[in-house]
Each structure stands twice: as C-alpha cells, then as structure tokens.
Amino acid sequence: MTMPAERTRALRWAGEFLRKLQTSDRIDPAMKREVQAILRHYPSGAEIQAQAQFDRNAAAIYGWLAPEDLLK
C-alpha cells in the first residue's frame, strides 16, 4: 500500500524527472514539446509540499499526500 508521504515523494520525483527531460539534448523536439505541455500544469515542488502539509493538518486519515519528512 502506498502511503501519503510516498505519494508526495513520487510526485516530486516525477516533476524533477520531467524538468530534466525538458532541458535534455537527448530527446527529440516533439518529445520536448510534450514534456513542456505536461509541466505547464504540473505542480511545483513548493505546491506539492504545501498540499501535503494541508492534507496532514486538515484530514490526517483521508489525506492523499503527506510531508516527506514522515518517511524518515
């Protein structure tokens, strides 16, 4: 079962990966455009963390995300 803090980390990792792809010279222009289109609507790391904090404070049992510090 995926825990809320693991979901938060996965979202952050996916965003970091997409940002690396966006600046990579190893992918073709069509793929770069697709990555840019995805990132246009992808939350920033700060937005992900803010939502994780909100979920923890608002509804700990039903929160979809949780701060990554809970993984330690």
N, C-alpha and C positions, 0 to 999 in steps of 0.2 A: 504494500500500500504506500502510495506517495504521500509524504507528509507536507503540510503547507510550507514549511521552510525549504524543503527540497524543490517545490514548485517555484518558489521565489528565485532560488539559485538557477534553476533551469531557464527561467525567463531571462535572467541577467546574462547567462552564458550564451543563449541564442542571440541576444542583441549584440553582444561583443563579437560573436562569430559573423553576423551579418555586416557589422561595421568593418571588420577586417576584409570581408569579401568585397565590399564597396570600394576599397582602396587598392585592391589587388590588381596586379598586371597580368595575372594568370587566368583570368576568366574573360570571356568574350563580352563585347558591348551589350548584347541583348540580355545576357545574364546580369550584368551590372544594372541595367535599367529595371529589371525585375526586383533585384535586391533593393534598389532605391525606392521603388514603389511600396515594397513591404515596410521598409524603415520609415517611410513617411507617416505611417500610422502606428508604428511600434513604440511602446512606452520607453522613456529614458530610464536609466538606472535609478535616478532620483525618484521618478514617478513610481517605479516598481517598489522601491523601499518605502515610500510614503503610503502606498496602498497596503503593503504588508503590515506596516505599523498600525494603520487604521483598522485593518481586519483583526489584528490582535487585540486592540482596545475595544472595538465595537461588538465583536461576536466571536470570542475565542473558540467556541465549539464549532461554529459554522464558517469560520474564516477560511477563505480559499487560499490566501497567502499568509506567510508569517515571516518575520525578520530572520535573516540567515544566521544571526548570532545564536539562534536556538539549535543549530546543527552542531555546535561545539560541545 
